[in-house]
Amino acid sequence: MAYNSKDDFDQTVSLALKTITEGKQALVFASSKLSAEKTAEEISLEISGGERLSELRKDILSVGSTPTTQCKKLANCVEKGIAFHHAGLLAGQRELIEENFRSGKIKVICATPTLAMGVSTPAFRVIVKSLKRYNDKRGMMDWISNMECHQMMGRAGRPEFNESGEAILVASSEHEEERIKERYIYGEIEPVQSKLAVEPVFRMHLLSLISTGNIASQEGAEKFFAQTLWAQQFGDMAEVNVMITRMLGLLEEYGMILRKKEIFGATYLGRRVAELYLDPTTANSLVQRMKKAAKMLDTGKINEFSFLQAFSYTFEMEPLLRVKKKEEEEIWDKLMEQYNSLLEAEPEEIYLRDFFMNSIKTALFFNEWIQEKDEEYLLEKYDIRPGEIRAKLEKAEWLLYAGEELSKALQLNELVSVFSRLRVRVKYGIKDELVPLVKVRGVGRVRARKLFNNGVKDLGDLRLMEKGWLAKILGKETAEEVKSQVGGEIETVRENKRKGQINLNDF
């Protein structure tokens, strides 16, 4: 146990540097992404001399299309053998850090607890900088669970890398040291809890079991769930059966199951919801919003934001981008601009209003992404890091695909192409005009914009473009690949210039 009455951050830096001088490696666990980054920077500033990892620095910077401020910060740390690691990094950057930590080139990683879950590394020493996390519901810092603390400590001295290891919990005072000992050294690990106690999870499992034919009656459902860990922990089967009855009624109300006397089965809509791994309540909310959208398509009120906010306003999209105090007025003004295009009104329930406003901010982020704003802009504007952007985009793609499939199930054919096209735009971060071009393998956001700015609007234009000029825009190898896909006769440069397809000032 280490503590420093003035500043526990200094203790963390000292312990990390001590580990390096001993010729060993360390993992530092911080409470937030910002803290992990700041700690890594502080440690790297104390390192002078020694080998510089110049090639690794270049690799880190080259992972993304354009290095952001965060990428440059990471590269500066990595060059000195120090790194930070969290969900805000791109997957390729996380892989490089983990790989070079295992090889011994990186000496210290400052990470959020995501690296604690089952990851085996050669860390001799684990330094837990903070044992508290911000609790959104309570609006204050709370102690983490004993289980989470032991997961972090368990990363030290892994037998495949070290004969021994040590974990250090940093306390800011003698009083806090006593609290830490009581909770994490002498305290008991919390028991494992069944996730079925969470209603959305229970609804999904119940619908899935009905959809696959494993359950076809109330009695069958009661027998099945009586054997689960959840029922054993809950201990009151009468209450469990009440919940089963209520959920079956809800699924029937949603039109996802049909009942004949005592036997029930899944409808086509119910089967698709189960196959898409959606919470039935989320799916039902989306269905209602989509039906409303189908009626409003011809009014001119519906736009991209309508759908982006509708899909952001789901628990599947969590964590949403939080509206900060200083942003409240700006986000409210944006909401007012789009109010008539919303597919669901602002909730009356106070406890849902923050969630609703966060969905507005999240939708604004998606809207700027499909207007081709770059990652640096989004980091500055929305405080969302490249890795977090990718995670959000993957969720959005999944939900938009779900919307596409639900539209088919509901025979809302006018929405199918809308969702299909919007899904492409979200995937690549492009305006609508670039959709035809990004469907060509090897042509992404940047190359599609270059082609469009040079008069290439669609596949027909690509077929007509002379290969030499295409190579000047995309590079020789990419031009060859594109031409092999689109085919077509190659016209002369003179013909292309005459048609205005080539802008020589752009070369």
ABEGO torsion letter per residue (X at the ends): XBBBAABAAAAAAAAAAAAAAAGBBBBBBBABAAAAAAAAAAAAAABBEEBBBAAAAAAAAAABABBBAAAAAAAAAAAAGBBBBBAABBAAAAAAAAAAAAAGABABBBBBAAAABGBBBABABBBBABABBBBAAAGBBBBBBAAAAAAAAAABGBAAABABBBBBBBBABAAAAAAAAAAAAABBBBBBBBAAABAAAAAAAAAAAAAAGABABAAAAAAAAAABAAAAAAGBAAAAAAAAAAAAAAAAAAGABBBBEABBBBBAAAAAAAAAGBBAAAAAAAAAAAAAAAAAAAAGABBAAAAAAAAABBAAAOBBBBBBAAAAAAAAAAAAAAAAABABBBBABAAAAAAAAAAAAAAAAAAAAAAGBBAAAAAAAAGBBAAAAAAAAAAAAAAAAAAAAAAAAAGBAAAAAAAAAAAAAAAAGBBAAAAAAAABBGBBAAAAAAAAAAGBABAAAAAABBAAAAAAAAEAAAAAAAAAAAEEBBBBAAAAAAAGABBAAAX
